[in-house]
Amino acid sequence: MKARQRGVALLVAIIIFAIATMVAAAVTYNKAMAARRAAATFTLEQALQAGMAAEALASIALENTTGVKIDLSQDWAQEQPPLEIEGTGVWIQGKVEDLQGRFNLNSLVKWENNILVPDDHQLDVFRTLLRDLDVDVKYADLMADWIDTGIDPYGSSGGEDTLYLSQTPPYRPPNTFITHTSELLALPGFGRENYLKIAPYVTALPQDAPVNVCTASGLVLDVTLNEQTSQFAGQNLPEQRQKGCFPEMNTYLGAIGDATKRTAVQGHVDEKSRWFRLRTNIRIGTADFVLYSVLFREDGKKTRVVQRSFGSE
């Protein structure tokens, strides 16, 4: 009888020891995870503060820019080497890009009788861009329908609620201005491959933001002319822009033979910019972060941040 009791006592002791071990392991694991979460949160906050320091430097460069034109020879456009924030071990490197050097997707529509309707001229420009990038031109009509306030499909390739409600899962078009170029991915069948092709050449800015001919790529310059020609894509634009704006506005518009078309293009181009994007690479120890900041330069040259995102443009 006593031997049996000793066996039960030993079994109880083993069970209690096993439970205590599991509890101790759980407590230790939770403490370790809490410490790691705290460290990650602190590091992310540190990265954000470093990114805000880079924003301040970029804002100073933009605010100190003199002259009427915004071009790539100015200080704001020069890529800086990695810089350590003194005494912190945090390294940052930033590059400012003129967002008005891209085609503005929101310009696919215009205001007419207080509603947004497709802009035929800008649709022609966008179709040319799609064609040059080997992307189906049907997405021009689809993108215009995605933004405009009408409920009827535009052209032969457009689509409204009926198209999107048939998707899996179903959804509706916003019928207003977009805030990010990734909304292209909501168009049926557009896909990642097409997006990677077009992403470097498009932006989502206020509808009236023109293309800056001093900073646009050769492809964007060519399609904006809407002349079905390739005048700038093959040129060494970085070299020609080392001393200032190229091409000059008069020279650029002079390449358009038709006066009506020249007037239409003139309404969508400029030599000034107000919208910029700062890409900041941040390294803290072995952790790397990328912060994208959209900067807006006001009429008085004061610059403010209007959007931030980590790891995604």
ABEGO torsion letter per residue (X at the ends): XAAAAAAAAAAAAAAAAAAAAAAAAAAAAAAAAAAAAAAAAAAAAAAAAAAAAAAAAAAAAAAABBEABBBAABAAABBBBBBBBBGAGBBBBBBBBBAAABBBAAAABBBBGGBBBBBAAAAAAAAAAAAAAGBBAAAAAAAAAAABABABBBEAABBBAAAAAABOBBBBBAGBBBABAAAAAABBGAEAAAAAAAAAABBBBBAABBBBAAABBAAAAAAAAGAGBBAAAABBAAAAAAAEBOBBAAAAAAABABAAAAAAAAAABBABBABBBBBBBBBBEABBBBBBBBBBBBAAGBBBBABBBBGBX
